[in-house]
């Protein structure tokens, strides 16, 4: 069965309530060269991360994973990042989609690593380059002068790679935060001066979130007024977007639409079934239900790198019960929302067709 069909089958099974994980979020490192105002991943210890050999063992034991996010920190900061991507591609020949974010901190290095990955990558590969405003705003939010210039340079380099690699796509990643509220249009217009062909559909947009598990930023202030305004900006962005046949665009549109509901209620706008769909693994091998819920399920090193055993444990089942009862942090982050959208949309189609 082709990878896409296998992914769709697992997606539908998960949406219908079966424990059928098909997606993995793996933070390969928490190291980061930037000092972002609303994310403190960089404060986490850098020691004890899984080695490349351990990651190979982890990847070799995976089954039925067709959607992989290799995140950070700054994933391209690991000198063996291409080797990590290669380990998963070798162990999981049925991978359909692999993605990675980057701050664009070192354009030449990121371009070189991406070329290495594309030399063996047969699945779809997406890299998002963070861009959170015009120059002074972005550099302020990222805590580093010149970070916007590097992001622009990185995007331009990666965009050129798309022509020779139809399985590759690069996007800008824009996070709506209190300090850049209502500045998306200004950011887009400024970027258009550099890349005239760019459109709002070339931006992946998300909302700032708190997470003690992932972002390490529980102390930041995200008042209700921010989310009220963020909802308005999401609606404005939706009006600017154009409908296309791209699955990326389809998922993004639904994410933004449901994001306006989240901004009003501060509750997950659809029933969360992430426990049937995916898992989050941090750089040290600790496994969590997702990037928001601080319920450690076990460490890969203690389970001989068997993720399936951890996800079928009593601890995991208890966490799943809490999530189902909405006793978890109510979030709307793409790290979990995108796969939930796909799962529940397809399940709805199937149920409608047979009703």
C-alpha positions in Angstrom: 0.0 0.0 0.0 1.4 3.5 -0.9 2.5 5.7 2.0 -0.3 8.2 1.5 -2.9 5.5 1.6 -1.4 4.0 4.8 -1.3 7.4 6.4 -5.0 8.0 5.5 -6.0 4.6 6.9 -4.2 5.3 10.2 -5.6 8.8 10.3 -9.2 7.5 9.9 -8.7 4.8 12.5 -7.4 7.3 15.0 -10.3 9.7 14.3 -12.8 6.8 15.0 -11.3 6.3 18.4 -8.7 3.6 17.9 -5.3 4.0 19.4 -3.5 4.4 16.1 -0.5 6.8 16.3 0.8 7.9 12.9 2.6 11.2 13.8 5.6 12.0 15.9 7.0 15.3 17.2 10.6 14.8 18.1 12.7 17.7 19.5 16.2 16.8 18.5 17.8 19.5 20.6 16.7 22.3 23.0 19.9 24.3 22.1 19.1 27.6 20.4 21.3 30.5 19.3 18.5 33.1 19.8 16.9 34.5 23.0 13.3 34.8 22.1 11.0 37.0 24.3 8.2 34.5 24.5 10.1 31.1 24.3 12.7 30.0 26.8 13.6 26.6 25.4 17.2 27.9 25.2 17.3 27.9 29.1 17.0 24.1 29.2 20.1 22.1 29.8 21.9 20.9 26.7 23.5 17.8 28.2 22.0 14.3 28.1 20.5 14.6 24.6 20.0 11.3 22.7 23.0 10.5 20.6 22.7 9.7 16.9 23.3 6.0 17.7 20.4 6.1 20.2 18.2 7.9 17.7 18.9 5.3 15.1 17.8 2.6 17.6 14.7 4.6 18.4 13.8 5.1 14.7 14.5 1.4 13.9 11.8 0.4 16.5 9.1 2.6 15.2 6.1 1.3 13.3 3.3 3.0 11.4 4.7 6.5 11.7 4.1 8.4 8.4 4.3 12.0 9.6 7.4 13.3 11.3 8.3 16.7 12.8 11.9 17.2 13.7 11.9 20.3 15.9 13.9 22.1 18.5 15.2 24.4 19.9 17.0 25.0 16.6 17.2 21.5 14.9 19.8 22.7 12.4 22.1 23.5 15.3 22.9 19.8 15.7 25.9 19.0 13.6 24.3 15.5 12.9 20.9 16.8 11.9 21.1 15.4 8.4 22.1 12.1 9.9 19.1 12.2 12.2 16.8 12.8 9.3 18.5 10.0 7.4 18.0 7.6 10.3 14.3 8.0 10.2 14.1 7.9 6.4 16.0 4.6 6.4 14.0 3.1 9.2 10.6 4.4 7.9 10.6 4.1 4.1 6.9 4.7 4.2 7.2 8.2 5.6 4.9 10.6 3.8 5.7 13.9 5.3 8.8 15.3 7.2 9.0 18.8 8.5 11.4 21.0 10.4 11.3 24.6 11.7 14.4 26.9 11.7 15.2 30.4 12.9 17.4 30.8 9.8 20.3 31.6 12.2 23.0 30.4 9.7 21.8 30.5 6.1 24.8 28.7 4.5 24.7 25.9 7.1 20.9 25.4 6.8 21.1 25.4 3.0 23.9 22.8 3.1 22.1 20.6 5.5 18.9 20.8 3.5 20.7 19.8 0.3 22.1 16.8 2.2 18.7 15.8 3.4 17.1 16.3 -0.1 19.8 14.0 -1.6 18.1 11.0 0.1 14.7 12.3 1.1 11.9 10.6 -0.9 9.0 11.8 1.2 7.6 15.3 1.2 9.9 17.7 3.1 8.8 21.1 4.5 11.0 23.6 6.2 9.4 26.7 7.9 11.6 29.8 8.5 10.5 31.9 11.4 9.6 35.5 10.6 7.6 37.4 13.2 7.5 40.9 11.9 9.4 43.7 10.2 13.0 44.0 11.0 12.9 45.9 14.3 10.0 43.9 15.6 11.4 40.5 14.6 14.9 41.2 16.0 13.4 42.4 19.3 11.2 39.3 19.6 14.1 37.0 18.7 16.5 38.8 21.0 19.2 39.0 18.4 20.2 41.8 16.0 20.4 40.5 12.4 18.1 37.5 13.0 15.5 38.8 10.5 18.2 39.4 7.8 19.3 35.8 8.3 15.8 34.5 8.1 15.2 36.3 4.8 18.5 35.0 3.4 17.7 31.4 4.5 14.2 31.6 2.9 15.6 32.8 -0.3 18.2 30.0 -0.4 15.7 27.3 0.4 13.1 28.7 -2.1 15.7 28.2 -4.9 15.9 24.5 -3.9 12.2 23.9 -4.6 12.8 24.1 -8.4 14.9 21.0 -8.5 13.1 19.1 -5.8 9.3 18.8 -6.3 9.0 17.0 -2.9 10.4 20.1 -1.1 8.6 23.2 0.1 9.6 26.1 2.3 7.3 28.5 4.1 7.6 31.4 6.5 6.4 30.7 10.1 4.7 33.6 11.7 3.7 33.5 15.4 1.1 36.1 16.5 2.3 37.5 19.9 1.4 40.5 22.0 4.3 42.5 20.7 3.5 42.0 17.0 -0.3 42.1 17.1 -1.9 43.5 13.9 1.4 43.6 12.1 1.1 40.6 9.8 0.0 42.7 6.8 2.8 45.1 7.3 5.2 42.2 7.5 3.8 40.6 4.3 4.1 43.9 2.4 7.7 44.3 3.4 8.6 40.8 2.4 6.9 41.3 -0.9 9.5 44.0 -1.7 12.1 41.3 -1.5 10.1 38.4 -2.9 7.5 39.9 -5.2 5.9 36.5 -6.0 5.2 35.7 -2.3 1.6 35.6 -1.0 -0.1 35.1 2.3 -0.4 31.4 1.4 3.4 31.2 1.8 3.1 31.9 5.5 2.3 29.3 8.2 0.6 31.3 11.0 0.1 30.2 14.6 -0.7 31.7 18.0 1.7 32.2 20.9 1.1 29.5 23.5 2.3 28.6 27.0 3.9 25.3 27.7 6.0 24.1 30.7 6.7 20.9 28.8 8.0 22.5 25.6 8.4 26.3 25.4 9.4 26.5 29.1 7.5 29.8 29.2 4.8 29.6 31.8 5.7 33.0 33.2 4.9 35.0 30.1 1.8 37.1 30.0 -0.9 36.2 27.4 -3.9 38.2 28.6 -7.5 37.7 27.3 -7.2 41.0 25.4 -4.3 39.6 23.4 -6.4 36.6 22.3 -9.4 38.8 21.5 -7.1 40.9 19.2 -5.4 37.8 17.8 -8.8 36.4 16.8 -9.4 39.6 14.8 -6.0 39.3 13.1 -6.7 35.6 12.3 -9.9 36.6 10.6 -8.1 39.3 8.6 -5.4 36.8 7.5 -8.1 34.3 6.4 -9.7 36.9 4.2 -6.3 37.5 2.5 -5.7 33.8 1.8 -6.7 32.2 -1.5 -8.3 28.7 -1.9 -6.0 26.2 -3.6 -5.8 22.5 -4.0 -2.7 22.3 -1.8 -3.3 20.1 1.3 -1.0 22.4 3.2 -3.2 25.4 2.4 -6.4 23.4 3.2 -5.1 22.4 6.7 -3.8 25.9 7.3 -7.2 27.5 6.5 -9.0 25.2 8.9 -6.4 25.8 11.6 -6.9 29.5 11.3 -10.7 29.3 11.2 -10.8 27.2 14.3 -8.1 29.5 15.8 -10.7 32.3 15.8 -12.9 30.1 18.0 -10.0 29.3 20.3 -9.3 33.0 20.7 -12.8 33.5 22.0 -13.0 30.5 24.3 -9.4 29.6 25.1 -10.5 26.0 24.8 -9.5 23.5 22.2 -12.1 24.1 19.4 -12.4 20.4 18.6 -12.4 17.4 20.9 -8.7 16.5 21.4 -7.8 13.0 20.5 -4.1 13.5 20.3 -3.6 10.5 22.5 -4.7 8.3 19.6 -2.7 10.2 17.0 0.7 11.2 18.0 3.3 11.7 20.7 6.0 14.2 21.7 9.6 13.1 22.5 12.1 15.6 23.9 15.8 15.6 23.3 16.5 13.5 26.4 14.1 10.7 25.4 11.3 11.7 27.7 7.9 10.9 26.1 4.8 13.1 26.6 1.3 13.0 25.1 1.9 16.3 23.3 3.9 19.5 23.5 1.5 21.1 26.0 0.5 18.4 28.6 3.1 17.9 31.3 2.5 14.2 31.8 5.7 12.3 31.4 4.9 8.8 30.2 8.4 7.3 30.4 11.9 7.6 29.0 13.0 5.8 25.8 16.2 4.7 27.5 14.3 2.9 30.2 12.1 1.0 27.7 14.9 -0.1 25.2 13.7 2.7 22.9 10.3 1.1 22.4 7.9 4.0 21.9 4.9 1.7 21.4 5.4 0.1 24.8 5.4 3.5 26.5 2.3 4.6 24.6 0.4 1.5 25.7 1.4 1.8 29.4 -1.1 2.4 32.2 0.4 5.9 32.6 -0.4 6.7 29.0 -3.9 5.4 29.4 -4.4 7.6 32.5 -3.1 10.6 30.5 -5.5 9.8 27.6 -8.4 9.8 30.1 -7.5 13.2 31.4 -7.2 14.6 27.9 -10.6 13.1 26.9 -12.1 14.8 30.0 -10.5 18.1 29.0 -8.4 18.1 32.2 -5.3 19.0 30.1 -4.1 22.5 29.1 -6.4 23.7 26.5 -4.2 24.7 23.5 -4.3 25.3 19.8 -0.8 24.7 18.6 -0.1 23.4 15.1 2.2 20.7 16.6 -1.0 18.8 17.5 -3.8 20.7 15.8 -2.8 19.9 12.2 -2.9 16.1 12.6 -6.2 16.4 14.6 -7.7 18.4 11.8 -6.8 15.8 9.2 -8.0 12.9 11.3 -11.3 14.4 12.3 -12.0 15.8 8.8 -11.5 12.4 7.1 -13.5 10.6 9.8 -16.4 13.0 9.3 -16.3 12.3 5.6 -16.4 8.6 6.1 -19.2 8.8 8.7 -21.2 11.1 6.4 -20.7 8.8 3.4 -22.0 5.7 5.3 -24.8 7.4 7.3 
